[in-house]
């Protein structure tokens, strides 16, 4: 697989209309690698059936999205998941009782899995919302 050195000057500069398009990639990140590292990355990309740039982007974004950037994010994610799971379990249990049915183990696992899938994204959203508030206050000034 060929690799060619590129510079920012060589990259096509996007127009202002390009930047407004949802999901249009306009930024570049570059790095230096040894020949062995390049070969290792190319092999991994080939095994995945992807071009190296696509494989690197997917791998980097997956890692960035799955791993909390600091302990506060991790703690908030776990608290959110616990709260979400409890509220959904109480609701599902009450609904099952009202219908005269038991709460099935599969339902409990679905609730747990959903909370686990969403917890990091929700924690990041909550932190971003909090940090966007002036002086840490909500819209009502509390």
N, CA, C and O atoms as CSV, one atom per row, in Angstrom:
chain,resi,resn,atom,element,x,y,z
A,1,UNK,N,N,0.850,-1.165,0.000
A,1,UNK,CA,C,0.000,0.000,0.000
A,1,UNK,C,C,0.897,1.230,0.000
A,1,UNK,O,O,1.846,1.301,0.780
A,2,UNK,N,N,0.613,2.186,-0.854
A,2,UNK,CA,C,1.438,3.383,-0.946
A,2,UNK,C,C,1.015,4.417,0.069
A,2,UNK,O,O,-0.174,4.587,0.342
A,3,UNK,N,N,1.994,5.110,0.629
A,3,UNK,CA,C,1.696,6.233,1.505
A,3,UNK,C,C,2.418,7.438,0.959
A,3,UNK,O,O,3.584,7.345,0.576
A,4,UNK,N,N,1.743,8.568,0.919
A,4,UNK,CA,C,2.322,9.773,0.373
A,4,UNK,C,C,2.271,10.870,1.422
A,4,UNK,O,O,1.233,11.090,2.046
A,5,UNK,N,N,3.397,11.564,1.619
A,5,UNK,CA,C,3.371,12.663,2.574
A,5,UNK,C,C,2.510,13.797,2.032
A,5,UNK,O,O,2.602,14.143,0.854
A,6,UNK,N,N,1.674,14.375,2.891
A,6,UNK,CA,C,0.858,15.509,2.473
A,6,UNK,C,C,1.012,16.628,3.487
A,6,UNK,O,O,1.378,16.394,4.639
A,7,UNK,N,N,0.741,17.798,3.063
A,7,UNK,CA,C,0.766,18.943,3.961
A,7,UNK,C,C,-0.591,19.603,3.931
A,7,UNK,O,O,-1.409,19.334,3.051
A,8,UNK,N,N,-0.823,20.463,4.891
A,8,UNK,CA,C,-2.094,21.174,4.949
A,8,UNK,C,C,-2.281,22.015,3.691
A,8,UNK,O,O,-3.401,22.161,3.202
A,9,UNK,N,N,-1.181,22.571,3.162
A,9,UNK,CA,C,-1.281,23.406,1.965
A,9,UNK,C,C,-1.763,22.603,0.758
A,9,UNK,O,O,-2.405,23.150,-0.139
A,10,UNK,N,N,-1.455,21.304,0.737
A,10,UNK,CA,C,-1.853,20.476,-0.391
A,10,UNK,C,C,-3.326,20.087,-0.324
A,10,UNK,O,O,-3.933,19.762,-1.344
A,11,UNK,N,N,-3.892,20.120,0.861
A,11,UNK,CA,C,-5.281,19.705,1.027
A,11,UNK,C,C,-6.201,20.741,0.406
A,11,UNK,O,O,-5.931,21.941,0.453
A,12,UNK,N,N,-7.302,20.255,-0.182
A,12,UNK,CA,C,-8.300,21.156,-0.759
A,12,UNK,C,C,-8.951,21.942,0.365
A,12,UNK,O,O,-9.465,21.360,1.320
A,13,UNK,N,N,-8.929,23.239,0.255
A,13,UNK,CA,C,-9.560,24.063,1.282
A,13,UNK,C,C,-11.059,24.112,1.010
A,13,UNK,O,O,-11.476,24.458,-0.095
A,14,UNK,N,N,-11.875,23.767,2.012
A,14,UNK,CA,C,-13.315,23.748,1.809
A,14,UNK,C,C,-13.881,25.157,1.716
A,14,UNK,O,O,-13.374,26.092,2.335
A,15,UNK,N,N,-14.932,25.287,0.937
A,15,UNK,CA,C,-15.616,26.570,0.864
A,15,UNK,C,C,-16.505,26.723,2.081
A,15,UNK,O,O,-16.752,25.757,2.803
A,16,UNK,N,N,-16.986,27.935,2.310
A,16,UNK,CA,C,-17.849,28.154,3.471
A,16,UNK,C,C,-19.134,27.348,3.350
A,16,UNK,O,O,-19.720,26.960,4.361
A,17,UNK,N,N,-19.583,27.091,2.109
A,17,UNK,CA,C,-20.794,26.270,1.946
A,17,UNK,C,C,-20.512,24.809,2.297
A,17,UNK,O,O,-21.401,24.108,2.780
A,18,UNK,N,N,-19.262,24.336,2.056
A,18,UNK,CA,C,-18.887,22.969,2.421
A,18,UNK,C,C,-18.899,22.789,3.934
A,18,UNK,O,O,-19.353,21.762,4.437
A,19,UNK,N,N,-18.398,23.793,4.661
A,19,UNK,CA,C,-18.311,23.685,6.112
A,19,UNK,C,C,-19.673,23.634,6.774
A,19,UNK,O,O,-19.807,23.097,7.874
A,20,UNK,N,N,-20.688,24.187,6.119
A,20,UNK,CA,C,-22.026,24.185,6.711
A,20,UNK,C,C,-22.745,22.853,6.516
A,20,UNK,O,O,-23.779,22.614,7.140
A,21,UNK,N,N,-22.212,21.985,5.663
A,21,UNK,CA,C,-22.835,20.685,5.420
A,21,UNK,C,C,-22.620,19.770,6.611
A,21,UNK,O,O,-21.503,19.643,7.112
A,22,UNK,N,N,-23.692,19.133,7.063
A,22,UNK,CA,C,-23.628,18.223,8.201
A,22,UNK,C,C,-22.717,17.041,7.868
A,22,UNK,O,O,-22.903,16.381,6.845
A,23,UNK,N,N,-21.735,16.776,8.727
A,23,UNK,CA,C,-20.883,15.607,8.553
A,23,UNK,C,C,-19.777,15.760,7.523
A,23,UNK,O,O,-19.049,14.800,7.268
A,24,UNK,N,N,-19.626,16.929,6.925
A,24,UNK,CA,C,-18.580,17.133,5.927
A,24,UNK,C,C,-17.250,17.300,6.636
A,24,UNK,O,O,-17.114,18.173,7.494
A,25,UNK,N,N,-16.276,16.488,6.297
A,25,UNK,CA,C,-14.985,16.516,6.976
A,25,UNK,C,C,-14.110,17.618,6.381
A,25,UNK,O,O,-13.777,17.597,5.196
A,26,UNK,N,N,-13.747,18.577,7.226
A,26,UNK,CA,C,-12.947,19.708,6.748
A,26,UNK,C,C,-11.607,19.840,7.450
A,26,UNK,O,O,-10.792,20.675,7.059
A,27,UNK,N,N,-11.361,19.042,8.471
A,27,UNK,CA,C,-10.142,19.165,9.258
A,27,UNK,C,C,-9.230,17.963,9.039
A,27,UNK,O,O,-9.684,16.864,8.721
A,28,UNK,N,N,-7.928,18.201,9.217
A,28,UNK,CA,C,-6.925,17.149,9.046
A,28,UNK,C,C,-6.066,17.059,10.294
A,28,UNK,O,O,-5.683,18.076,10.872
A,29,UNK,N,N,-5.769,15.838,10.703
A,29,UNK,CA,C,-4.813,15.599,11.781
A,29,UNK,C,C,-3.708,14.738,11.183
A,29,UNK,O,O,-3.984,13.728,10.536
A,30,UNK,N,N,-2.465,15.135,11.399
A,30,UNK,CA,C,-1.358,14.339,10.864
A,30,UNK,C,C,-0.485,13.845,11.993
A,30,UNK,O,O,-0.491,14.401,13.091
A,31,UNK,N,N,0.272,12.788,11.714
A,31,UNK,CA,C,1.185,12.221,12.710
A,31,UNK,C,C,2.354,11.585,11.993
A,31,UNK,O,O,2.284,11.285,10.801
A,32,UNK,N,N,3.422,11.385,12.727
A,32,UNK,CA,C,4.597,10.711,12.175
A,32,UNK,C,C,4.642,9.296,12.724
A,32,UNK,O,O,4.399,9.061,13.908
A,33,UNK,N,N,4.958,8.360,11.841
A,33,UNK,CA,C,5.043,6.955,12.209
A,33,UNK,C,C,6.327,6.364,11.643
A,33,UNK,O,O,6.874,6.856,10.656
A,34,UNK,N,N,6.793,5.310,12.283
A,34,UNK,CA,C,7.921,4.571,11.725
A,34,UNK,C,C,7.393,3.688,10.595
A,34,UNK,O,O,6.183,3.506,10.461
A,35,UNK,N,N,8.290,3.148,9.793
A,35,UNK,CA,C,7.865,2.244,8.713
A,35,UNK,C,C,7.158,1.016,9.276
A,35,UNK,O,O,6.183,0.532,8.701
A,36,UNK,N,N,7.656,0.516,10.408
A,36,UNK,CA,C,7.028,-0.648,11.034
A,36,UNK,C,C,5.617,-0.323,11.518
A,36,UNK,O,O,4.703,-1.136,11.378
A,37,UNK,N,N,5.447,0.856,12.082
A,37,UNK,CA,C,4.121,1.267,12.546
A,37,UNK,C,C,3.145,1.413,11.378
A,37,UNK,O,O,1.984,1.014,11.477
A,38,UNK,N,N,3.623,1.985,10.279
A,38,UNK,CA,C,2.775,2.122,9.084
A,38,UNK,C,C,2.374,0.742,8.579
A,38,UNK,O,O,1.212,0.511,8.244
A,39,UNK,N,N,3.326,-0.161,8.526
A,39,UNK,CA,C,3.020,-1.523,8.064
A,39,UNK,C,C,2.002,-2.187,8.978
A,39,UNK,O,O,1.094,-2.871,8.504
A,40,UNK,N,N,2.145,-1.992,10.282
A,40,UNK,CA,C,1.214,-2.569,11.247
A,40,UNK,C,C,-0.203,-2.013,11.048
A,40,UNK,O,O,-1.181,-2.760,11.076
A,41,UNK,N,N,-0.298,-0.696,10.847
A,41,UNK,CA,C,-1.606,-0.069,10.632
A,41,UNK,C,C,-2.228,-0.502,9.309
A,41,UNK,O,O,-3.432,-0.750,9.233
A,42,UNK,N,N,-1.414,-0.590,8.284
A,42,UNK,CA,C,-1.926,-1.027,6.980
A,42,UNK,C,C,-2.440,-2.460,7.047
A,42,UNK,O,O,-3.464,-2.784,6.445
A,43,UNK,N,N,-1.735,-3.315,7.773
A,43,UNK,CA,C,-2.173,-4.704,7.934
A,43,UNK,C,C,-3.501,-4.764,8.678
A,43,UNK,O,O,-4.402,-5.508,8.290
A,44,UNK,N,N,-3.620,-3.994,9.730
A,44,UNK,CA,C,-4.878,-3.977,10.503
A,44,UNK,C,C,-6.029,-3.460,9.646
A,44,UNK,O,O,-7.133,-4.003,9.696
A,45,UNK,N,N,-5.779,-2.422,8.867
A,45,UNK,CA,C,-6.822,-1.866,7.992
A,45,UNK,C,C,-7.223,-2.881,6.924
A,45,UNK,O,O,-8.403,-3.042,6.613
A,46,UNK,N,N,-6.240,-3.548,6.379
A,46,UNK,CA,C,-6.510,-4.559,5.354
A,46,UNK,C,C,-7.348,-5.703,5.912
A,46,UNK,O,O,-8.280,-6.175,5.261
A,47,UNK,N,N,-7.007,-6.151,7.140
A,47,UNK,CA,C,-7.796,-7.213,7.787
A,47,UNK,C,C,-9.252,-6.785,7.976
A,47,UNK,O,O,-10.167,-7.602,7.882
A,48,UNK,N,N,-9.452,-5.493,8.242
A,48,UNK,CA,C,-10.811,-4.972,8.449
A,48,UNK,C,C,-11.494,-4.630,7.126
A,48,UNK,O,O,-12.666,-4.253,7.110
A,49,UNK,N,N,-10.761,-4.762,6.012
A,49,UNK,CA,C,-11.341,-4.460,4.704
A,49,UNK,C,C,-11.545,-2.972,4.465
A,49,UNK,O,O,-12.463,-2.568,3.751
A,50,UNK,N,N,-10.679,-2.159,5.070
A,50,UNK,CA,C,-10.822,-0.702,4.958
A,50,UNK,C,C,-9.519,-0.075,4.496
A,50,UNK,O,O,-8.450,-0.676,4.598
A,51,UNK,N,N,-9.628,1.145,3.985
A,51,UNK,CA,C,-8.445,1.938,3.684
A,51,UNK,C,C,-7.843,2.372,5.011
A,51,UNK,O,O,-8.577,2.532,5.986
A,52,UNK,N,N,-6.516,2.569,5.080
A,52,UNK,CA,C,-5.900,2.971,6.341
A,52,UNK,C,C,-6.516,4.228,6.962
A,52,UNK,O,O,-6.713,4.283,8.176
A,53,UNK,N,N,-6.819,5.231,6.145
A,53,UNK,CA,C,-7.391,6.467,6.703
A,53,UNK,C,C,-8.760,6.203,7.325
A,53,UNK,O,O,-9.074,6.735,8.390
A,54,UNK,N,N,-9.569,5.388,6.666
A,54,UNK,CA,C,-10.891,5.051,7.202
A,54,UNK,C,C,-10.759,4.234,8.485
A,54,UNK,O,O,-11.474,4.477,9.457
A,55,UNK,N,N,-9.844,3.267,8.486
A,55,UNK,CA,C,-9.641,2.432,9.670
A,55,UNK,C,C,-9.142,3.272,10.852
A,55,UNK,O,O,-9.623,3.119,11.975
A,56,UNK,N,N,-8.173,4.161,10.591
A,56,UNK,CA,C,-7.653,5.021,11.653
A,56,UNK,C,C,-8.746,5.935,12.212
A,56,UNK,O,O,-8.864,6.093,13.427
A,57,UNK,N,N,-9.544,6.537,11.323
A,57,UNK,CA,C,-10.623,7.422,11.765
A,57,UNK,C,C,-11.626,6.662,12.618
A,57,UNK,O,O,-11.996,7.119,13.699
A,58,UNK,N,N,-12.074,5.489,12.132
A,58,UNK,CA,C,-13.042,4.680,12.874
A,58,UNK,C,C,-12.494,4.252,14.233
A,58,UNK,O,O,-13.197,4.317,15.241
A,59,UNK,N,N,-11.238,3.816,14.253
A,59,UNK,CA,C,-10.620,3.342,15.491
A,59,UNK,C,C,-10.460,4.488,16.486
A,59,UNK,O,O,-10.754,4.329,17.671
A,60,UNK,N,N,-9.999,5.632,16.010
A,60,UNK,CA,C,-9.802,6.789,16.894
A,60,UNK,C,C,-11.134,7.293,17.441
A,60,UNK,O,O,-11.238,7.584,18.632
A,61,UNK,N,N,-12.141,7.398,16.601
A,61,UNK,CA,C,-13.442,7.885,17.060
A,61,UNK,C,C,-14.117,6.905,18.010
A,61,UNK,O,O,-14.769,7.317,18.970
A,62,UNK,N,N,-13.964,5.633,17.752
A,62,UNK,CA,C,-14.528,4.629,18.664
A,62,UNK,C,C,-13.890,4.755,20.037
A,62,UNK,O,O,-14.583,4.736,21.055
A,63,UNK,N,N,-12.571,4.882,20.065
A,63,UNK,CA,C,-11.864,5.023,21.340
A,63,UNK,C,C,-12.269,6.316,22.047
A,63,UNK,O,O,-12.476,6.321,23.261
A,64,UNK,N,N,-12.381,7.397,21.301
A,64,UNK,CA,C,-12.741,8.684,21.903
A,64,UNK,C,C,-14.154,8.673,22.458
A,64,UNK,O,O,-14.426,9.298,23.483
A,65,UNK,N,N,-15.038,7.980,21.799
A,65,UNK,CA,C,-16.438,7.961,22.225
A,65,UNK,C,C,-16.702,6.979,23.359
A,65,UNK,O,O,-17.635,7.174,24.138
A,66,UNK,N,N,-15.908,5.944,23.460
A,66,UNK,CA,C,-16.152,4.919,24.467
A,66,UNK,C,C,-15.447,5.203,25.785
A,66,UNK,O,O,-15.903,4.741,26.831
A,67,UNK,N,N,-14.391,5.922,25.764
A,67,UNK,CA,C,-13.582,6.101,26.967
A,67,UNK,C,C,-13.802,7.483,27.562
A,67,UNK,O,O,-13.663,8.487,26.863
A,68,UNK,N,N,-14.139,7.546,28.828
A,68,UNK,CA,C,-14.304,8.849,29.464
A,68,UNK,C,C,-12.991,9.627,29.456
A,68,UNK,O,O,-11.915,9.046,29.596
A,69,UNK,N,N,-13.089,10.938,29.292
A,69,UNK,CA,C,-11.872,11.742,29.251
A,69,UNK,C,C,-11.352,12.081,30.639
A,69,UNK,O,O,-10.177,12.414,30.793
A,70,UNK,N,N,-12.208,12.002,31.653
A,70,UNK,CA,C,-11.735,12.225,33.019
A,70,UNK,C,C,-12.622,11.469,34.007
A,70,UNK,O,O,-13.711,11.022,33.646
A,71,UNK,N,N,-12.168,11.327,35.236
A,71,UNK,CA,C,-12.928,10.546,36.226
A,71,UNK,C,C,-14.323,11.109,36.513
A,71,UNK,O,O,-15.246,10.347,36.801
A,72,UNK,N,N,-14.484,12.421,36.438
A,72,UNK,CA,C,-15.806,13.022,36.679
A,72,UNK,C,C,-16.806,12.512,35.645
A,72,UNK,O,O,-17.953,12.213,35.975
A,73,UNK,N,N,-16.368,12.417,34.408
A,73,UNK,CA,C,-17.232,11.913,33.342
A,73,UNK,C,C,-17.641,10.464,33.625
A,73,UNK,O,O,-18.797,10.087,33.429
A,74,UNK,N,N,-16.695,9.667,34.081
A,74,UNK,CA,C,-16.979,8.272,34.404
A,74,UNK,C,C,-17.972,8.168,35.555
A,74,UNK,O,O,-18.928,7.395,35.483
A,75,UNK,N,N,-17.754,8.936,36.607
A,75,UNK,CA,C,-18.664,8.904,37.754
A,75,UNK,C,C,-20.067,9.365,37.361
A,75,UNK,O,O,-21.060,8.738,37.731
A,76,UNK,N,N,-20.139,10.452,36.618
A,76,UNK,CA,C,-21.447,10.948,36.187
A,76,UNK,C,C,-22.135,9.929,35.285
A,76,UNK,O,O,-23.350,9.754,35.375
A,77,UNK,N,N,-21.387,9.259,34.424
A,77,UNK,CA,C,-21.964,8.239,33.539
A,77,UNK,C,C,-22.553,7.096,34.354
A,77,UNK,O,O,-23.646,6.617,34.052
A,78,UNK,N,N,-21.844,6.661,35.375
A,78,UNK,CA,C,-22.341,5.566,36.212
A,78,UNK,C,C,-23.562,5.987,37.034
A,78,UNK,O,O,-24.510,5.216,37.183
A,79,UNK,N,N,-23.534,7.200,37.562
A,79,UNK,CA,C,-24.694,7.696,38.317
A,79,UNK,C,C,-25.903,7.802,37.394
A,79,UNK,O,O,-27.007,7.395,37.757
A,80,UNK,N,N,-25.686,8.356,36.186
A,80,UNK,CA,C,-26.796,8.474,35.232
A,80,UNK,C,C,-27.346,7.086,34.891
A,80,UNK,O,O,-28.561,6.895,34.869
A,81,UNK,N,N,-26.462,6.114,34.626
A,81,UNK,CA,C,-26.909,4.765,34.245
A,81,UNK,C,C,-27.696,4.119,35.379
A,81,UNK,O,O,-28.707,3.458,35.141
A,82,UNK,N,N,-27.232,4.309,36.608
A,82,UNK,CA,C,-27.942,3.737,37.763
A,82,UNK,C,C,-29.317,4.361,37.904
A,82,UNK,O,O,-30.307,3.650,38.083
A,83,UNK,N,N,-29.389,5.670,37.827
A,83,UNK,CA,C,-30.676,6.382,37.922
A,83,UNK,C,C,-31.613,5.942,36.811
A,83,UNK,O,O,-32.778,5.630,37.057
A,84,UNK,N,N,-31.100,5.920,35.593
A,84,UNK,CA,C,-31.915,5.543,34.442
A,84,UNK,C,C,-32.427,4.112,34.569
A,84,UNK,O,O,-33.604,3.839,34.330
A,85,UNK,N,N,-31.534,3.203,34.948
A,85,UNK,CA,C,-31.935,1.800,35.089
A,85,UNK,C,C,-32.973,1.639,36.189
A,85,UNK,O,O,-33.957,0.922,36.006
A,86,UNK,N,N,-32.772,2.294,37.330
A,86,UNK,CA,C,-33.737,2.187,38.424
A,86,UNK,C,C,-35.109,2.720,38.028
A,86,UNK,O,O,-36.124,2.065,38.262
A,87,UNK,N,N,-35.137,3.894,37.436
A,87,UNK,CA,C,-36.426,4.456,37.026
A,87,UNK,C,C,-37.133,3.557,36.012
A,87,UNK,O,O,-38.342,3.342,36.102
A,88,UNK,N,N,-36.385,3.041,35.062
A,88,UNK,CA,C,-36.989,2.159,34.060
A,88,UNK,C,C,-37.412,0.816,34.647
A,88,UNK,O,O,-38.425,0.246,34.240
A,89,UNK,N,N,-36.636,0.314,35.603
A,89,UNK,CA,C,-37.024,-0.935,36.264
A,89,UNK,C,C,-38.291,-0.745,37.101
A,89,UNK,O,O,-39.185,-1.591,37.076
A,90,UNK,N,N,-38.368,0.363,37.840
A,90,UNK,CA,C,-39.582,0.647,38.619
A,90,UNK,C,C,-40.792,0.759,37.698
A,90,UNK,O,O,-41.854,0.208,37.988
A,91,UNK,N,N,-40.629,1.467,36.595
A,91,UNK,CA,C,-41.735,1.633,35.650
A,91,UNK,C,C,-42.139,0.289,35.034
A,91,UNK,O,O,-43.323,-0.040,34.971
A,92,UNK,N,N,-41.158,-0.473,34.587
A,92,UNK,CA,C,-41.456,-1.774,33.973
A,92,UNK,C,C,-42.081,-2.726,34.985
A,92,UNK,O,O,-42.990,-3.484,34.646
A,93,UNK,N,N,-41.598,-2.691,36.227
A,93,UNK,CA,C,-42.167,-3.545,37.278
A,93,UNK,C,C,-43.598,-3.166,37.591
A,93,UNK,O,O,-44.452,-4.040,37.739
A,94,UNK,N,N,-43.871,-1.876,37.695
A,94,UNK,CA,C,-45.237,-1.416,37.971
A,94,UNK,C,C,-46.175,-1.771,36.824
A,94,UNK,O,O,-47.319,-2.169,37.043
A,95,UNK,N,N,-45.682,-1.623,35.614
A,95,UNK,CA,C,-46.495,-1.943,34.440
A,95,UNK,C,C,-46.788,-3.442,34.392
A,95,UNK,O,O,-47.918,-3.844,34.113
A,96,UNK,N,N,-45.787,-4.260,34.660
A,96,UNK,CA,C,-45.982,-5.714,34.656
A,96,UNK,C,C,-46.963,-6.111,35.754
A,96,UNK,O,O,-47.826,-6.960,35.528
A,97,UNK,N,N,-46.849,-5.517,36.929
A,97,UNK,CA,C,-47.759,-5.818,38.033
A,97,UNK,C,C,-49.192,-5.423,37.678
A,97,UNK,O,O,-50.134,-6.169,37.948
A,98,UNK,N,N,-49.347,-4.257,37.077
A,98,UNK,CA,C,-50.680,-3.791,36.686
A,98,UNK,C,C,-51.319,-4.733,35.666
A,98,UNK,O,O,-52.540,-4.886,35.636
A,99,UNK,N,N,-50.502,-5.355,34.841
A,99,UNK,CA,C,-51.008,-6.286,33.833
A,99,UNK,C,C,-51.085,-7.712,34.365
A,99,UNK,O,O,-51.505,-8.622,33.651
A,100,UNK,N,N,-50.677,-7.908,35.626
A,100,UNK,CA,C,-50.710,-9.242,36.224
A,100,UNK,C,C,-49.660,-10.182,35.669
A,100,UNK,O,O,-49.842,-11.400,35.683
A,101,UNK,N,N,-48.555,-9.621,35.177
A,101,UNK,CA,C,-47.481,-10.426,34.592
A,101,UNK,C,C,-46.202,-10.221,35.396
A,101,UNK,O,O,-46.049,-9.203,36.071
A,102,UNK,N,N,-45.289,-11.176,35.327
A,102,UNK,CA,C,-43.999,-10.982,36.003
A,102,UNK,C,C,-43.069,-10.122,35.138
A,102,UNK,O,O,-43.224,-10.058,33.919
A,103,UNK,N,N,-42.111,-9.469,35.779
A,103,UNK,CA,C,-41.074,-8.738,35.056
A,103,UNK,C,C,-40.044,-9.771,34.608
A,103,UNK,O,O,-39.374,-10.384,35.439
A,104,UNK,N,N,-39.918,-9.960,33.319
A,104,UNK,CA,C,-39.055,-11.007,32.772
A,104,UNK,C,C,-37.568,-10.630,32.861
A,104,UNK,O,O,-37.212,-9.458,32.736
A,105,UNK,N,N,-36.718,-11.615,33.074
A,105,UNK,CA,C,-35.269,-11.343,33.119
A,105,UNK,C,C,-34.761,-10.667,31.845
A,105,UNK,O,O,-33.853,-9.838,31.907
A,106,UNK,N,N,-35.331,-11.013,30.705
A,106,UNK,CA,C,-34.915,-10.397,29.446
A,106,UNK,C,C,-35.182,-8.899,29.458
A,106,UNK,O,O,-34.404,-8.121,28.906
A,107,UNK,N,N,-36.290,-8.492,30.092
A,107,UNK,CA,C,-36.619,-7.074,30.188
A,107,UNK,C,C,-35.601,-6.343,31.051
A,107,UNK,O,O,-35.193,-5.227,30.732
A,108,UNK,N,N,-35.198,-6.969,32.135
A,108,UNK,CA,C,-34.202,-6.375,33.027
A,108,UNK,C,C,-32.878,-6.207,32.281
A,108,UNK,O,O,-32.228,-5.168,32.401
A,109,UNK,N,N,-32.481,-7.211,31.522
A,109,UNK,CA,C,-31.225,-7.129,30.771
A,109,UNK,C,C,-31.289,-6.050,29.695
A,109,UNK,O,O,-30.303,-5.350,29.466
A,110,UNK,N,N,-32.434,-5.906,29.033
A,110,UNK,CA,C,-32.590,-4.853,28.024
A,110,UNK,C,C,-32.459,-3.480,28.650
A,110,UNK,O,O,-31.818,-2.596,28.083
A,111,UNK,N,N,-33.060,-3.294,29.814
A,111,UNK,CA,C,-32.972,-2.007,30.513
A,111,UNK,C,C,-31.522,-1.720,30.897
A,111,UNK,O,O,-31.036,-0.606,30.703
A,112,UNK,N,N,-30.834,-2.720,31.438
A,112,UNK,CA,C,-29.425,-2.554,31.802
A,112,UNK,C,C,-28.567,-2.212,30.587
A,112,UNK,O,O,-27.756,-1.287,30.634
A,113,UNK,N,N,-28.748,-2.954,29.506
A,113,UNK,CA,C,-27.940,-2.747,28.307
A,113,UNK,C,C,-28.169,-1.365,27.708
A,113,UNK,O,O,-27.226,-0.719,27.250
A,114,UNK,N,N,-29.417,-0.912,27.710
A,114,UNK,CA,C,-29.736,0.419,27.176
A,114,UNK,C,C,-29.058,1.497,28.014
A,114,UNK,O,O,-28.492,2.443,27.466
A,115,UNK,N,N,-29.110,1.363,29.330
A,115,UNK,CA,C,-28.448,2.338,30.208
A,115,UNK,C,C,-26.942,2.344,29.964
A,115,UNK,O,O,-26.329,3.411,29.917
A,116,UNK,N,N,-26.344,1.175,29.811
A,116,UNK,CA,C,-24.904,1.093,29.544
A,116,UNK,C,C,-24.526,1.714,28.209
A,116,UNK,O,O,-23.491,2.372,28.097
A,117,UNK,N,N,-25.362,1.507,27.197
A,117,UNK,CA,C,-25.086,2.068,25.869
A,117,UNK,C,C,-25.124,3.595,25.875
A,117,UNK,O,O,-24.332,4.239,25.186
A,118,UNK,N,N,-26.032,4.168,26.642
A,118,UNK,CA,C,-26.274,5.607,26.585
A,118,UNK,C,C,-25.542,6.419,27.644
A,118,UNK,O,O,-25.509,7.646,27.556
A,119,UNK,N,N,-24.959,5.768,28.635
A,119,UNK,CA,C,-24.466,6.493,29.804
A,119,UNK,C,C,-23.369,7.516,29.509
A,119,UNK,O,O,-23.416,8.625,30.042
A,120,UNK,N,N,-22.400,7.180,28.690
A,120,UNK,CA,C,-21.297,8.104,28.444
A,120,UNK,C,C,-21.771,9.309,27.646
A,120,UNK,O,O,-21.400,10.443,27.949
A,121,UNK,N,N,-22.581,9.069,26.636
A,121,UNK,CA,C,-23.123,10.178,25.838
A,121,UNK,C,C,-23.965,11.105,26.713
A,121,UNK,O,O,-23.856,12.327,26.604
A,122,UNK,N,N,-24.792,10.539,27.570
A,122,UNK,CA,C,-25.636,11.344,28.450
A,122,UNK,C,C,-24.797,12.134,29.456
A,122,UNK,O,O,-25.091,13.297,29.731
A,123,UNK,N,N,-23.766,11.513,29.999
A,123,UNK,CA,C,-22.893,12.216,30.944
A,123,UNK,C,C,-22.208,13.389,30.264
A,123,UNK,O,O,-22.121,14.476,30.834
A,124,UNK,N,N,-21.726,13.176,29.058
A,124,UNK,CA,C,-21.067,14.262,28.325
A,124,UNK,C,C,-22.043,15.390,28.023
A,124,UNK,O,O,-21.686,16.565,28.111
A,125,UNK,N,N,-23.275,15.036,27.666
A,125,UNK,CA,C,-24.298,16.055,27.393
A,125,UNK,C,C,-24.601,16.843,28.658
A,125,UNK,O,O,-24.697,18.070,28.622
A,126,UNK,N,N,-24.752,16.141,29.777
A,126,UNK,CA,C,-25.049,16.812,31.040
A,126,UNK,C,C,-23.903,17.757,31.444
A,126,UNK,O,O,-24.151,18.878,31.890
A,127,UNK,N,N,-22.674,17.307,31.290
A,127,UNK,CA,C,-21.530,18.165,31.619
A,127,UNK,C,C,-21.471,19.382,30.706
A,127,UNK,O,O,-21.226,20.498,31.166
A,128,UNK,N,N,-21.694,19.169,29.419
A,128,UNK,CA,C,-21.673,20.283,28.467
A,128,UNK,C,C,-22.778,21.284,28.796
A,128,UNK,O,O,-22.549,22.494,28.767
A,129,UNK,N,N,-23.965,20.789,29.108
A,129,UNK,CA,C,-25.071,21.683,29.480
A,129,UNK,C,C,-24.724,22.468,30.740
A,129,UNK,O,O,-24.972,23.671,30.819
A,130,UNK,N,N,-24.152,21.785,31.717
A,130,UNK,CA,C,-23.788,22.444,32.970
A,130,UNK,C,C,-22.729,23.522,32.736
A,130,UNK,O,O,-22.846,24.635,33.248
A,131,UNK,N,N,-21.701,23.185,31.964
A,131,UNK,CA,C,-20.614,24.134,31.729
A,131,UNK,C,C,-21.042,25.315,30.867
A,131,UNK,O,O,-20.413,26.372,30.909
A,132,UNK,N,N,-22.106,25.145,30.088
A,132,UNK,CA,C,-22.607,26.225,29.243
A,132,UNK,C,C,-23.422,27.246,30.032
A,132,UNK,O,O,-23.681,28.341,29.533
A,133,UNK,N,N,-23.827,26.909,31.245
A,133,UNK,CA,C,-24.615,27.820,32.080
A,133,UNK,C,C,-23.721,28.935,32.625
A,133,UNK,O,O,-22.587,28.683,33.033
A,134,UNK,N,N,-24.234,30.166,32.631
A,134,UNK,CA,C,-23.449,31.239,33.249
A,134,UNK,C,C,-23.395,31.030,34.768
A,134,UNK,O,O,-24.433,30.861,35.408
A,135,UNK,N,N,-22.222,31.041,35.326
A,135,UNK,CA,C,-22.014,30.851,36.773
A,135,UNK,C,C,-22.586,29.542,37.284
A,135,UNK,O,O,-22.904,29.437,38.469
A,136,UNK,N,N,-22.730,28.527,36.411
A,136,UNK,CA,C,-23.226,27.232,36.847
A,136,UNK,C,C,-24.691,27.214,37.203
A,136,UNK,O,O,-25.165,26.244,37.793
A,137,UNK,N,N,-25.441,28.281,36.854
A,137,UNK,CA,C,-26.855,28.341,37.198
A,137,UNK,C,C,-27.704,27.865,36.034
A,137,UNK,O,O,-27.303,27.977,34.876
A,138,UNK,N,N,-28.893,27.325,36.349
A,138,UNK,CA,C,-29.795,26.901,35.281
A,138,UNK,C,C,-30.546,28.115,34.729
A,138,UNK,O,O,-30.320,29.243,35.170
A,139,UNK,N,N,-31.421,27.883,33.782
A,139,UNK,CA,C,-32.127,28.979,33.109
A,139,UNK,C,C,-32.996,29.801,34.062
A,139,UNK,O,O,-33.251,30.978,33.806
A,140,UNK,N,N,-33.453,29.190,35.160
A,140,UNK,CA,C,-34.276,29.901,36.132
A,140,UNK,C,C,-33.427,30.654,37.158
A,140,UNK,O,O,-33.965,31.294,38.062
A,141,UNK,N,N,-32.114,30.577,37.020
A,141,UNK,CA,C,-31.228,31.275,37.930
A,141,UNK,C,C,-30.925,30.544,39.217
A,141,UNK,O,O,-30.397,31.131,40.162
A,142,UNK,N,N,-31.266,29.233,39.261
A,142,UNK,CA,C,-31.010,28.450,40.473
A,142,UNK,C,C,-29.623,27.843,40.437
A,142,UNK,O,O,-29.229,27.148,41.374
